[in-house]
Amino acid sequence: MAIARSKITSQGQISVPVAVRKKLGLVPGSTMEWEENEDEGKVTVKRAGTYSFEDIRRELFKNEPPPKRKSLEELKEGIADYMRERYGKR
């Protein structure tokens, strides 16, 4: 049974009904994901995750300090070393 219904505008937009916004915790600026289940022929709409890359890195590497920042010169030197190893004369 459907929770609510929406119509699509000529620009392809839809309004998310209040009941659905409350159930999913959607606020202005929230992102939604559309997933296709080919076996059942259905499309599921859900609220997208709100984790940043930094949140994920922090969780995965809790006990490790962040890597030491390198200067521009160190970065250029590392790239030059890699290029010499990778593309140097054999």
N, C-alpha and C positions, 0 to 999 in steps of 0.2 A: 504494500500500500504506500502510495506517495505521501511525503510529508507536506509538500507544497508544489505549486506549479509556477513557472515563469514563462514569459513570452520573449522572443528574440526580436530586437529592433532591426531596422533596415541596415544599421551599421554593424550588426552581429553582436550587439551587447545584450546582456541580461541583467535583471535586478535579482539579487539574492533575497528571498523572503526573510522577514524578521525571525521567524522560528528557526530557520536554517542558520542564520548568522549567530543567533544565541547558542544553538547547539554546537556549532563549530568554533565559537569564540572569535568570530571575524570582526575586525574593526577596520576603519578606513586605512588603506595601505596594505592590508593583508593580501597574501598571495595564495592562490588556489591551484591545485594540481588536478589534471584530468588523466585518468588511467583507463586504458582499454583492456577488457578481459575478452580475448578473442574466442575462448572456449564457450563462454556463456552469451556472447554477443552483447555485452553491457559495457557502459562507460561509468566509472566511479569518479566522483568529485570529492576532494578532501582538501583540508587546509595544508599548505606546504610547510615544511620544517622551517624554523627560523634560526638555525644554527649557522654561525659564520665559520670560516676556515679556522680562525683563531680559537673559537670555542672547541672545535673538533681536535685541533692540535694539542690544546691544553689538556683535554681529557685523555688523549692517547699517550701523551708523554708527561704525565703528572709529576713523576719523580725525577725528571731530567731538566736541568736548567736550559733556558733558551740558548740556541747557538750563538757564539760570539759573532758580533757584527764585523764585517771586513771592510777595509777602506777601499776606495775606488782603485787605487794602485794595486792592492792585493787581488781584487777581482780581475783587473786587466792582465796581471801576471798569470793568474790561474787559467784564463782563457787562452793566453799565448802558449802556455805550457801544453794545454790540451790540444791546441791546433798543431803544435810541433809534433806531439806524439801521434796524433791521428793522421795527419796529412804530410808529415815529414818524409824525406827520402828514405827508402827502404833498401 
